[in-house]
Amino acid sequence: MSFITDPSQRQATALPAKPFQGRLLIDGQWVDAEDGARMERLSPAHDVVVGSYALAGEADTERAILAARNAFDRGPWPHMKGADRATVLRRAAEAIERRSEELALLETLENGKPLTQSRAEIAAAADLWHYAAALARNLHGDSYNTLGSTTLGVVLRDPVGVVSVITPWNFPFLIVSQKLPFALAAGCTTVVKPAEVTSGTTVLLGEILQEADIPPGVVNILVGKGSVVGDLLVQHPAVDMVSFTGSTVIGKAAVAKAAGTLKKVSMELGGKNPQIVFADCDWDAALDAAVFGIYFNAGQCCNSGSRLLVQRDIADKFTQAVIERSRQVLVGDPLDPRTKYGAITTEKQMQTILGYVQQANSAGADVCLGGKRIDTPRGMYMEPTVIRNVSRDMSVAKEEIFGPVLSVLTFADVAEAVDIANDTLYGLSAGVWSRGIDTCLTAARHIKAGTVWVNTFLEGHAELPFGGYHESGIGRELGRFAVEDYTEHKTVHIHLGERTDWWMPR
């Protein structure tokens, strides 16, 4: 592992002169919290204040929900032509592209990820807004002309109503863009709560949507704590649906709370994703993907390839190659373009990661690379870590760590590989590496996961649905059915001609 520390070699973008200032967006107006509360965000990479925000409380949340409710029940948005909603979403997409550098820098400052990565994510997010705009014009129901000469059946898709959109800190702008534009395309109104530690880009999105002429109350944005704002958003009777991305533990609690009013829920939760490497793999490609899959975003990714399953014939040699490649990973200032991964986003997450490494060591696994916090003058950085001699019952083999920690297991054949891959509560994604298409497809068909990559890893496209089996979530995002998730079916049963009276039959 190499940590970029030499100031003379620094090629980084400069830190901004002053912190970003954010307020709450409620009913089309930027306002302070009713009780005047504010919070500051320190950069996890630089230990300087990079954001200052109005901090919403219960009263602010009630106002935002009421604004969204009124905008849905009495406003124009649900009744606009799909083409008109699409126009607004396209304007938003174009504004995201224009302000991409501003968005990327703020994302990096608050999250700690490399600026080069943030730029790519903002571009991907803009593409999602363009895609949602196209779907706004293609949302449709169904009709049945086969029910007899006196009956016509029409199935409509109505927008579900007010949607609470709750997003995490690891991909703040990308994940809000996997949800919000699709809810808007369907005609819903929303209250959006980003993670309080990475709120800046979502607040900027509020400005962008106002520039795109979104009607007041259609999108309300609250910076606030999950225990206050989040709890109210999942329980409030005026909210019709909750779209949440976060940990499985918090997701389960949200579903339980939402059950009190039987809301519709969409949950994108955790993962413990295997990359399965067979002896006949493309060695260089699989090696690169194994290292990329665990260190991308410092492993703070629900799709992280945190379990490496290697066929025993090549296990020692391949694992050693992963270790050697991991030693070359550049960790450091996320504003430096050479950095491969930056800071851990929160101190709480750092302690969680270190705790899992300690558990593995105590259980008899071999921490053969890394495993420690990097001693730096500022910021929170974790060494690239590889753990081998891992048994499938260890916590590092079964539980989501959310850090740059790779657990290596071995297998004999396809059947055992699939069995190990499925031996977890999760089912979000997996990767399979083999030159044999029979091997790849056999594994892919039997792995219980929402996405299986074959001879690639961590690729995504707006057209392909994303979500998980088991405790990795409920529902799917993206793809051509994404807008439909934010709708309800309505059957309109039409009788044609004279109707026979039940009481006085003829």
Phi, psi and omega in degrees: 000137176240130178252128183281108184234339187287111183300329181292338179265358186291129179242024193279156167296143182286151174291147179294156184289331181214158182292153172292137180251124183234146176236182179268141175256110181228120178055041176081003182240141174272121187224160171275165176296146182302324180267005177079004184293145176220163176220154177245150177244121173272138174296127179290348180262335190235351179058035174235153179290124180242352180207144175225127191226143164297134184252111185291146172242193182298318182297318179294322180294318177301317180296320181292319179295318178298321179296316179294322179297313179295322180295327179281316186283330187233351184269177185277338192303312182295341186257358179290154172300146175304324180296324180287320175296322179299323179298317178296317181294324177294319177301319179298315179301317180293324178291323175300317179296319180293325185256023187298321182293319177298315179295315183296317180297314180296321177300315180294318181298322184273330185264324183097001181280158179301142180298324178300322179290317180300319179300317179295322181291323178295319178297318178295322179295318178301321178298323178295322177294320175298317182294316178298324178300320178295320181292332180301331181270352185245003178290128184208165177260224186207165176217153182229113179252024185241023186256014182110163186290343182254008185226136170232127178253130177236130177250118181261158171243109177264145173300142187292332179129229180273128182243128169274122179250114185239122190238158185265183184266351187278324176224068191303311185280323180295318185286324175296332179279347172278348186242300192302311183296331180285322174296319179292322179300326180283345181102011180281163168248162195216155163235123186251128174239104173284163172301135188296336182278346180224058186270343194301312185291330177289324175296317176299325177299325175301318177298316181299317181292326175295318176298331180276003177071037171291134180296151179304140176086347182288321175234119176243138186234125182237122168273122183187172182280146178298324182290345180249291183291312182300315180301317181292323181293330181270344183253341191296133182293342179275356177263131185265338185206147174241126173245114191232138167232131180172201182288157179296322180300310180291324179297318177299317179297321180295318178298317180298318181289322179293336182296338179299333177241012178050048177288156167288140180229144171232123187234121172247110193242213190278178178205154172227079200270129180270142162252119185258116185248114178270160185298333182265024182290166166285103192304308185296319181293316181294322178297313179300318181291324179297318180286314177300317186298331181264331185261350175302130181057031181058029180074003181272069189209130181296335179265008183307137177278068190278349174245120176255113179256115186241134178298138191301330181302330183239007191302311183296314183293317181291319180297319178297322177295321176297318179298313181297319178294323180296327178298336184269356182292127180274118177250140178166204183306119182293347177275354177270126184294346179279343185293133176269319168216151188254228188277156166285137195289326181222155176297323178301317180292322177302315181293326176297314181298311181298325178297319179293321178297319179296319177300316180297317179298317180293331182278355177103003176287164183253107175280091191269353174207134173071222179096002184233159170288140179278131180281104182233154180293337178207155177086172182238109185231144182239139178294145168302132190230132176235130180237123177242183189055042179266131173263155189292347179269354180287152181299325181289347177264345188238335187251150180285123181268320180065053178196177184280060185233116183255127176258128183252126175235164180236160179212164182264316187212182183301316183299316180290323178300314179295320180298316178293317180302322183274357184274065180200160177286344186265174176191054184271303183207172179198160174233144179233130183237111177195149174279349181269116183294328177298317179299312182298311185287326176298314178296313183300322182287339184255346177285131181269086181208152182288332177224133172235117176271136179247115180057034171195174179202143176059036170264148179214151178219145181302330185284345187255129182294151183226131178166183189228166171274167169054229185274014172273358172143184180227125177091182181224148172248163179066181183077173187288347178262004186301318180295326183297334177300333183262027180230165170242144174281139173229124177268128173248111185259112188251125175264136181250137177082191183289141180253133177291133179285130182294321186284327183234075181296150180256000000 
